[in-house]
């Protein structure tokens, strides 16, 4: 798969369709793809968090979730085809699971939220696509037990809705146990959107890279640092890489 590297981050240069084809091929051939998406905030964090950087860069499939990352790739003259948003990929995979009789394990969020997601998809498609589910609150010593629970469910696909870097580190540290799951993917706050707790931005805002702003105005107190400070740091990183290559942040 075609790959570029920007700001110490490896990213596969794939469209949504190409990504879905790669995932379906892995499942049909009983292989595993460990997937991750990167956005501006995560790339900023990866500059100083070397554990997170390793967890991300050693994944089998890395997509650019944020539109800002796509714009940055063009500024840095390593253009990505398009944004492959994690939530859109998850929605497409649920539909694919229904068509191909794949089973999905949903892991993360509050108990009420993950239950709502499972109920929604069971009603929209079929209970047969549900391998199992578990909320995202656990102690470090419970990780191996949770990983084994996921594997024993017979899941072909695992969605993990836990914040970074906990999500990436859980998947990386338990990668040997989870090898029997064909596709493993962190989905951030996607369960909250599916359950109706958080509204997604209109399509025009998504197109113009303003989805972060729509999220910010819904929860300004919680999101201001992540988006306003994080985005400013990302712009500075891109500027230095493009015009002052060799400088360190």
Buried (B, 14 or more C-beta within 10 A) or exposed (E): EEEBEBBBBBBBBBBBEBBBEBBBEBBEEEEBBBBBBBBBBBBBBBBEBEEBBBBBBBBBBBBBBBBBBBBBBEBBEEEBBBBBBBBBBBBBBBBBBBEEEBBBBBBBBBEEBBBBBBBBBEEEBEEEBBBBBBBBEBEEEEBEEBBEBBBEBEBBBBBBBBEBBBBBBBBBBBBEBBEBBBBBBBBBBBBBBBBEBBEBBEEEBBEEBBBBBBBBEEEEEEBEEBBBEBBEBBBEBBEBBEEEEEEEE
